[in-house]
């Protein structure tokens, strides 16, 4: 099964993404990792065993791992669901196993494949009754207002007419930036029914500085100043927003191929390319798991989040 959608149209049709008719293998062919995350975050965790969705990088998967988790009965597992980031980078031998989903143990579990690039596996899975391929098409340049309206409703953040005009004019047209700015506005002005032009201007200025600084520290492995800044954030929503943004950023560090073919690289693009050389795929996998766990705790308002930040940071350091 396969279909093609704008992000807002798909979520209007399937607000929770997965329903009782959804097959166990779900390929999300997306224009942006943030779009995939929005879909993933709409899925109730109650759909998954123990209320969690485990994360793996496609490049990390091995035949042994797939067979152990999806072909072998185990007293200690066998019911986990997985989110596979950059699934198109799975080894060919692993892809060949997934081409025969009828041979896998998939009862009461799901595998979400983040698929930024189409390939033979995702094309073949369009024919399978055990899989669904969802293609998300990017907003066109004339759909700025439609994207903003969708995210306003998705995040329950509403702007005055003047603020909306300013937002469209001054915030870079990308899902990442729109989402992050609106999340920060929600955090700063939770009690306001509408954000006005003055409020928006302050956040646009402050967000650009904070986002650059905290991302730069982590992506260059300067953990001490990174966690020093992070510890100053004293509320769950702020931590959740940072965790979401850094997941998006680290996916770009893992695979900076989006810069190919650009006539001119931005400063941000050049920093991504430099940071790519600092990280192994295993390190990025650990970082992604860390930020996903951080996001889940922040979303659940887990009081242990702040006290565990220092301990968890040690697990990220590879010397």
N, C-alpha and C positions, 0 to 999 in steps of 0.2 A: 504494500500500500504506500502511496506517496501523494503529497499535496504541496502547493506553494502558497505562501501567505505573506501579507504584511504583519508585523508583530501585533499591532493592535487588533487587526481583524481575527487573527488566530485566537487571541485570548478572549475576545468577545464570544467566539464560538465555543471555546473550551477553557473556561476560567481556571480550572485546576490542572490543565494539560493532560493528566492521566485520569482516565475513568475506567469503569469495569470492562469496557470494550477494547481498551488499549493493549496491544500485544506486548510481550516482555522486552523486545528489542526496539529501542526508540532512537533513531538517527536524527539529530538536529543539525541540519546543514544551514549554518548561520553566517550572516555578513559580519558579525561582530561577537566576540566572546561575551560581551555584556548582555546581548540579546538572549544568548543561551542561558545565562545566569538568571535573567528575569523569568524565563520559562521554568527553570529548575526551582527557583524560589517560590513559584506559585503552586508547586506540588506539595500537598500536605505530607509531612513526615510520617504520618500514620500509615501511609501507603507502603512504607518500608519496614523491614524487620528491625525491631528494637528502636524504631523511630530515627533511623540514620541512613545516610547515603554515603558510601565510602568512595574515595577519590583515587584514581590512578592516571598516570600519564600513558598515552598510547605507546610511546617508544619503549616504555618499561616492560610491557607485557611479554610474557614468554609462553611457549607451548605448555611447559610444565605447570605454570600458574593457572592457565585456562583449564587444563585437564583436572588439576587438583580441586579447583573451585566449581567447575561446571560439569564434570564427568564422573566424579568420585563421591560416593556417599561418605559423610563424615559425621562423627558424633558431636563435633564441636563447631560445625558451620554448615554451609550449604544453603543458607537462606538469605545471605546478604545481597543487597543491591548495590550497583556501582555506577559512578559517573566517570567516564573515560574522556579525559581532556586530550585534544588533538588526536582523535582516533585514527585519522588518516595516516598517522605515522606508526601504526602498529606493524610489526614484522609481517611479511607476506604469509608465513606459515601460520601465524595467529589468525590473520584474516580468513585463511582457508577453513579454519575450524568454525568460525562464525558464519561461514557460508552454508553450513549445515546445522541450523538451529534446532532442527528436530532431534539431533543427537545430544543436545545439551539439557542439563537439569535446570529448568527455568520456572518451575512452578512457584507461584507466589513471590516472584522477585522480578526486578527490572534491571536492564542495563541501558543507561543513557549515553549515547555516543556523541560527543562534541565533534562535529564534522565541518570545519571551515572550508574544506576542499572536497569536491566530489571525486570519487574514484570507482574502480570496478566493484568493490564490495558494496558501497552504498547504492550503486545502480542495480546490482543484482538483488539486493534486499528489497527493492521496490516490488518485486514479484512474490515475496514470501508472505505467507499468512501470519507468521510469527514476528514480523517486523513492520515498522512504519517509518517512512522517511519524510521528515517535515523540512521544507526549504523556506527559510525566512529571507525575504528580499529587502534590501536596504531602502530607507526612505529616500525619495527623490528630493532634489534641492527645493522644489516648490512645496514640499510637505513639512517644512519646518514647524509651521503652526500645528499641524496634525500630530506630529511627534510630541511637541510640547503639551498639547491638550491631553494626549494619551498618558504621558508621564505625570501630568497634574492629577489626573484621576487615579492613576496607579499608586501614587505616593500620598494622595490627599493633600496636595499643596496647591493653593490657588493664588493667582496673581491678578492685580488690577489691570485694566486695559493698558495703562501707561507702562507698568512694570513688564507686562508681556511683550510689548513693542521693544522695550529696552533689552530684554532678555534675548530676543531673536536677533537683535542687531549686534550685541556685544559678546554673546557667548558663542564659542565655536560650534558650528553645526555638526555635532557628533553625539551619538547615544551616550557615550561615556561622560562627556562634559554636561550634557543636559541632566542626566541622572544625578551626578555628583553635586551639582549646584543646587538642584531642587531638594536633595536630601539634606544639604547643609541649611537651606532655608527652613525646612521643616524642623530641624533641630533648634535653630536660633529663635524661631518665632512660632513655637508650638501652640501658643494661645491665640494667635491671630487667624481670623477666618480668611483674610486676604493679605498678601504681601504687597506693600506699596513700593514705589520707585526708590525711595530713600533707603529702605531696608535692603532691597535687592542690590543697590550700588555698593553698600558696605560689604556684603557677602562676596560679591564678584571680586572686589579688591583683595579681601582677606583670604579667600579660598585659593586664589592663584599662588599666593606666597606660601601658605601652610602646606598645600598639596605638593608643591615642588620640593620643599625642604624635607618633609618626612619621607617622601618617596626616594629622594636622592640618598638619604642616609641608609635606608634599608637596601636599596638596589646596589649600593657600593659596599655593602656588608659592614657598615659602621653601626654596629648593633647598640653600643652604649648610648650615643646621642639619639638613636632612633627610639629606644625604649624610654629614654628620658623624656622625649617629647610625647610619646604615647601615654606615659603615666600621668601627664598633665590633663589628659582628657578624662573628665570625671563623670561621664554619663554613657549609658549603653548605646544610644543612637549614634553618637559621635564615633565610638569604637567600631560599630557595625559599618558605618560609611567608609572609614579608613580601610577596614578589612576587605570590603567589596572592591574599592578602587585598586588596592595593591594586588588583588587576584588578577584583575584585568591587566595591570601593568606587568606582572610577572609572566603572564602568558605571552605578552609581546616580547619580553626579554628572552623567553624560551624559543620563540620563533619570530624573528624580526623580518620575515620575508615580506611583510606588508610594505616595507620601504622600497622593495624592488620596483623599478619602473617609475618611481617618483622623479619628476624633473628637477626638484629641489628639495633637499632634506631640511626639516625644521631642526631647531636646537634639541627638541624632545626626541626626534628620530635619531639624531647623532648620539645622544646619551643612551638610548636603547641599544644601539649597536655596540657601544663601549661596554655596557653592562652585560651584554650577551656573552662576552669573553670571560666574565668573572664567575659564571655559574655553570655547574654540571646539571644534567637532567635530574639526577638524584637529589641534588640540593633544592632545585626548583620544586620537585615533588613534595619534599618535606615542608618547604615554605608554603606551598599551596594548601597542604593539609593543615598547617598551623593557622593560616588566615581563615580557612573555611570553618575550623573549629572555633576560632575567635568570633567569627560572625554568628555562628549558631548560639554561642553562649551569650553574646550581646543581645541577640534577638529574643532569647528566652529570659533575659534579665537575670542571668545566673550570678549570684553574689560572689562566687568564687573567682570570677573572671579577673578582677584586678589583682588579687593576691597571687594568682598563678602566672601572671605575665612574666615575671622574672625567671621563674623556674622553666617555663616553656621556651623562653628565649635561648637558654643554654642548648636546647636540642637542635636549634637551627645552626649553631656555630660548628663549622667543620674546619679543623685546624690540621 
